[in-house]
Amino acid sequence: MKVLVSWLRDFVDVTASPEE
């Protein structure tokens, strides 16, 4: 499940810092 965690972390990072 480490892959899922990595994907989630990346997704959250993008959501927290959206590129304008």
C-alpha positions as semicolon CSV with decimal commas, in nm:
position;residue;x (nm);y (nm);z (nm)
1;M;0,000;0,000;0,000
2;K;0,308;0,221;0,000
3;V;0,236;0,314;-0,360
4;L;-0,107;0,442;-0,261
5;V;0,040;0,646;0,023
6;S;0,297;0,795;-0,212
7;W;0,024;0,882;-0,462
8;L;-0,193;1,035;-0,192
9;R;0,096;1,243;-0,058
10;D;0,167;1,371;-0,408
11;F;-0,202;1,445;-0,465
12;V;-0,232;1,632;-0,135
13;D;0,084;1,829;-0,214
14;V;-0,063;1,939;-0,546
15;T;-0,394;2,026;-0,382
16;A;-0,223;2,221;-0,105
17;S;-0,003;2,407;-0,354
18;P;-0,204;2,452;-0,674
19;E;-0,009;2,598;-0,963
20;E;-0,157;2,926;-1,080
